[in-house]
Amino acid sequence: MNPPPLPSKQPSLFANNFVFEPMPNPGNPIRALENLLKYPGRIVHELHQTRAAILATWLLIFGIAGVAIYGIVVGAQSGGAQMWIAPAKLGFGTLLSVLICLPSLYIFTCLGGIDAQLRSVCGALFAAVCLSSILLIGFAPVAWIFSQSTDSIVFMGALHLLFWIIGIRFGLRLIDAMGRFLGATSRGHLRIWSVIFVLVCFQMTTTLRPIIAPSKTFLPTEKKFFLANWFETMNGTNEKKVK
Amino acid sequence: MIKHLKTLLRGEVDARCLEKPNVRWFIAYCIAIVLGSSVYGATIGLWRAPLQSVFTAIKFPLLIFLTCIGNGAVNGMLAQVLGSGLSFRQTAFAILMSFAVASLILGGFSPITLFILYNAPPLASEQAIIGHSVMLLAHVCVIAFAGVMANRRLSGLLRKMSGHDTTARAVLFSWLAGNLFLGAQLAWNLRPFIGSPQLAVQFLREDPLRGNFYEAVWRAFRHLFV
């Protein structure tokens, strides 16, 4: 007997994740986290229901908390006061980045032909941040091992940014999924916005520096752009080593 | 009103809304222009001084309205001569709609430009020129993006109204050419918007009607190459 023929078009690798269906037990925040990882399509679906505000709030809280937890690993390289300064800065910086980029996200969803309410747009962004923070927590042991193996701020800074980029890449897929769910006519706008969000977050790490290394002041006394700060740090103009 | 503005941003405005222009929507577009462009204008002027940000917040929507009024007659005539079938009133409405789209986009970007400004080295610092360059580039990109999106929406609307791609394109380019030509001159008359560190903060420069944007560009060109 011959085996059944293979379908002519293979489904995409992540197709099953984005099935837009109701989430069982939507009031349970822990279930929400589980669904965010395994069935993000359910989160997208729930964010367009009447109870979306409660879910969105939980997602934001978990997102900020998750980033702050990762901040402990970031601060562990220097130790001392950085153990609380790094989580505080990362949590606050994430919240600030979300608030700065939210108005433009709302505009860009409209430009993309999406008819979404403000609470749904907020919820999608909070979900993206929450998912990226969950992945960051997953990377935390790896980051800690490397942080104990080197004194180089540049190396660890690049590694933390890399982990964050991987996390936010998955997070921004949620926003793309929201676009698909709501019948976006053009997804290019949300992709442009994603680039803007990443750039704002990069700059935020410079605005709130130092995060890895200790400093005499909580916030920097000199204003710099992200690339300028990185080049100066790599060239050794800034203090390069922790010890 | 918000629902209509969202429809406008999505580019799903029905051609019927132009066939019978509604006063309520007219007010909505004016409010969108005033709010969006004022807030964005404030972030432009803030680099120079807080007072400059107030001046620019007033002048940005003023520039838009003066351009619409100044070119109102010729835009209406061009629309009719090129066979779009739009009346003067419908032309004014369509152009206001596109400026409303641009203003909403600019308003949405204002927290981001404010954040860039916050991170720019201050005027008195050695790195001020880098800060000024980044700010200028950011504003140029944002305004260009808002302009492109607004004109895409306007182009779609003209296509629905006229029924012909060629007519819609001809009308759009003729309006663009006229608005850019007059808009550049009005921006020159209403300067400063960003403000120069060497000059005092003023609402308008001395004798604002004297001088010409195109002559200034020609002089700069001659200084560079001749």
Boltz contact constraints between the chains, C-beta under 6 A:
constraints:
  - contact:
      token1: [A, 100]
      token2: [B, 111]
      max_distance: 6.0
  - contact:
      token1: [A, 100]
      token2: [B, 112]
      max_distance: 6.0
  - contact:
      token1: [A, 100]
      token2: [B, 115]
      max_distance: 6.0
  - contact:
      token1: [A, 103]
      token2: [B, 108]
      max_distance: 6.0
  - contact:
      token1: [A, 103]
      token2: [B, 111]
      max_distance: 6.0
  - contact:
      token1: [A, 104]
      token2: [B, 108]
      max_distance: 6.0
  - contact:
      token1: [A, 104]
      token2: [B, 109]
      max_distance: 6.0
  - contact:
      token1: [A, 107]
      token2: [B, 105]
      max_distance: 6.0
  - contact:
      token1: [A, 107]
      token2: [B, 108]
      max_distance: 6.0
  - contact:
      token1: [A, 110]
      token2: [B, 6]
      max_distance: 6.0
  - contact:
      token1: [A, 110]
      token2: [B, 9]
      max_distance: 6.0
  - contact:
      token1: [A, 110]
      token2: [B, 10]
      max_distance: 6.0
  - contact:
      token1: [A, 111]
      token2: [B, 9]
      max_distance: 6.0
  - contact:
      token1: [A, 111]
      token2: [B, 149]
      max_distance: 6.0
  - contact:
      token1: [A, 113]
      token2: [B, 10]
      max_distance: 6.0
  - contact:
      token1: [A, 203]
      token2: [B, 119]
      max_distance: 6.0
  - contact:
      token1: [A, 207]
      token2: [B, 119]
      max_distance: 6.0
  - contact:
      token1: [A, 223]
      token2: [B, 119]
      max_distance: 6.0
  - contact:
      token1: [A, 223]
      token2: [B, 121]
      max_distance: 6.0
